[in-house]
Amino acid sequence: MAGSDTAAPPAASAAAPDTVKILIAGGFGVGKTTMVGAVSEITPLRTEEPLTVAGLDVDDLKGIEEKRATTVALDFGRITIGDDLVLYLFGTPGQQRFWFMWNDLAIGALGAVVLIDVRRPESSFAAVDFFERRGIPFVVAVNGFHGVHPYPTEEIRESLALPESVPVVLCDARERASCRDVLIALIDRLIDEFTLRSASPG
């Protein structure tokens, strides 16, 4: 009505970003906790406990004798990739006696990073098998400790019998930019998977 005071309509709020659950998986001591901590924009949630003498006969410390603590449940972090995409990162426990938790952690996950230690690549074979069996898209990130990458990516691909559709990327789990590149490679794969499924008849 003319002359009356009318309140302006509230401004439209920005759309909430999409959130995607990602697992950071791999064998014992490959650098999962380090990767989550390096890339997370929040202080990561960690469930680390000191290694004890009681675990000497259970945990294989060959090649990682300096390790002093281990994840017993999960690591959690978050990273914003863009204005419309936020990743929630769940690091899995690496020791075999905690693998039963992987099934629960995998619920709702759209993709995964399988982290491999170049010194002990066989420690992450089970993680590759886990995601292949469940049809969860993943990338393989080769963690070069102290900046060392002694094997070319194609050699690693052959040793893991990976199809060409699975990216193999070199990284340093201590470096934020390097870890971010790994996650972007995974997002690219998820987009490719979605495009292929959308184009498939039926």
C-alpha positions in Angstrom: 0.0 0.0 0.0 1.4 3.4 -0.9 3.1 5.2 1.9 3.3 2.2 4.2 6.5 0.8 5.5 7.2 -2.6 4.1 10.1 -4.7 5.1 12.4 -5.8 2.4 12.4 -9.5 1.7 15.2 -11.4 3.4 18.2 -12.0 1.1 18.5 -15.5 -0.2 21.0 -17.5 1.7 23.8 -19.1 -0.1 23.3 -22.7 -0.9 25.0 -25.1 1.5 28.0 -26.8 0.0 27.8 -30.5 -0.9 29.6 -32.7 1.5 31.4 -35.9 0.5 32.7 -38.6 2.8 36.2 -39.9 1.8 38.2 -42.7 3.5 42.0 -42.5 3.8 43.0 -46.1 4.0 46.1 -48.3 3.8 48.3 -50.6 5.9 49.9 -50.1 9.3 52.2 -47.1 9.4 51.8 -45.8 5.8 51.0 -42.2 6.8 47.2 -42.0 7.1 47.2 -40.0 10.3 49.9 -37.7 8.9 47.9 -37.1 5.6 44.7 -36.3 7.5 46.5 -33.9 9.8 48.4 -32.2 6.9 45.4 -31.4 4.8 42.6 -30.8 7.3 41.5 -27.2 7.8 40.3 -28.1 11.3 42.2 -29.6 14.1 41.9 -33.3 13.3 40.3 -35.8 15.6 42.7 -38.5 16.4 42.4 -41.8 18.3 46.1 -42.6 18.7 47.4 -44.8 21.5 51.1 -45.5 22.3 52.5 -48.8 21.0 53.3 -51.1 23.9 55.5 -54.2 24.5 52.3 -56.3 24.5 51.9 -55.6 20.8 55.3 -56.6 19.7 54.2 -60.1 18.7 51.1 -58.7 16.9 52.2 -55.5 15.0 54.8 -55.8 12.2 57.2 -52.9 12.7 59.6 -54.0 10.0 60.6 -50.8 8.1 58.8 -48.5 10.6 60.8 -49.3 13.8 60.6 -45.6 14.8 56.7 -45.7 15.0 55.6 -44.9 18.6 51.8 -44.6 18.3 48.9 -46.1 16.3 45.3 -45.2 15.4 42.9 -47.5 17.2 39.6 -46.2 15.8 39.8 -43.4 13.2 41.2 -40.0 12.3 38.8 -37.3 11.2 39.4 -34.1 9.3 37.8 -31.7 6.9 38.9 -29.8 3.8 37.0 -27.3 1.6 37.8 -27.9 -2.1 35.6 -25.1 -3.4 32.6 -22.9 -2.6 30.3 -25.8 -3.3 32.3 -28.9 -2.0 33.5 -30.0 1.4 35.3 -33.3 2.0 35.0 -35.1 5.3 38.1 -37.3 5.7 38.0 -40.5 7.7 41.4 -42.2 8.3 41.1 -46.0 8.9 43.1 -47.9 11.5 45.9 -49.9 9.8 46.5 -52.9 12.1 44.7 -56.0 11.0 43.0 -56.5 14.4 41.1 -53.2 13.8 40.0 -54.0 10.2 36.5 -54.9 11.4 35.9 -51.2 11.8 36.5 -50.5 8.0 33.0 -51.9 7.1 31.3 -49.3 9.4 33.6 -46.5 8.3 32.9 -47.3 4.6 29.1 -46.7 5.0 28.2 -43.6 3.0 31.7 -43.1 1.6 31.8 -42.0 -2.0 35.5 -42.7 -2.6 38.8 -43.5 -1.0 42.5 -42.9 -1.0 44.6 -46.0 -0.6 47.9 -44.8 0.8 51.0 -46.9 0.0 54.4 -46.7 1.7 57.1 -47.2 -0.9 59.1 -49.1 1.6 56.4 -51.7 2.2 53.8 -51.6 -0.6 52.5 -55.0 0.3 51.1 -53.6 3.6 48.3 -51.9 1.5 47.3 -54.8 -0.7 44.4 -55.6 1.5 43.1 -52.0 1.3 43.1 -52.2 -2.5 41.1 -55.5 -2.4 38.7 -54.0 0.2 37.5 -51.2 -2.1 37.6 -53.3 -5.3 35.3 -55.8 -3.7 32.8 -53.1 -2.6 32.9 -51.1 -5.8 34.0 -47.9 -4.1 36.1 -45.8 -6.4 39.6 -45.1 -5.2 43.0 -43.6 -6.1 46.4 -45.0 -5.0 48.6 -42.4 -3.4 52.3 -43.4 -3.2 53.7 -41.8 -0.1 57.4 -41.0 -0.7 58.9 -40.8 2.8 61.6 -38.2 3.0 60.7 -37.2 -0.6 61.9 -40.5 -2.0 59.9 -42.2 -4.8 62.1 -45.1 -6.0 59.5 -46.8 -8.2 57.7 -45.3 -11.2 53.9 -45.2 -11.0 53.5 -47.7 -13.8 55.6 -50.2 -11.9 53.4 -49.7 -8.9 50.3 -50.1 -11.0 51.5 -53.4 -12.4 52.5 -54.7 -9.0 49.0 -54.0 -7.7 47.3 -55.2 -10.9 45.4 -51.9 -11.1 43.2 -51.1 -14.2 44.0 -47.9 -16.0 40.9 -46.3 -14.5 42.5 -46.2 -11.1 44.9 -43.2 -10.8 48.3 -43.7 -9.2 49.8 -40.5 -7.9 53.0 -39.7 -6.0 52.6 -37.7 -2.9 54.2 -36.6 0.4 51.7 -37.1 3.2 53.4 -34.4 5.2 52.7 -31.7 2.6 49.3 -30.0 2.5 49.5 -29.1 -1.2 50.6 -32.7 -2.1 47.7 -34.2 -0.2 45.2 -31.8 -1.7 46.4 -32.8 -5.2 45.6 -36.5 -4.2 42.1 -35.5 -3.1 41.5 -33.6 -6.3 42.6 -36.6 -8.3 40.0 -38.7 -6.4 37.3 -36.1 -7.1 38.1 -36.2 -10.8 37.7 -39.9 -10.7 34.4 -39.7 -8.9 33.1 -37.2 -11.6 34.3 -39.6 -14.3 32.5 -42.5 -12.6 29.3 -40.5 -12.3 29.4 -39.4 -15.9 29.9 -43.0 -17.1 27.0 -44.2 -15.0 24.8 -41.4 -16.2 25.6 -42.2 -19.8 24.9 -45.9 -19.5 21.5 -47.1 -20.8 19.1 -48.3 -18.2 
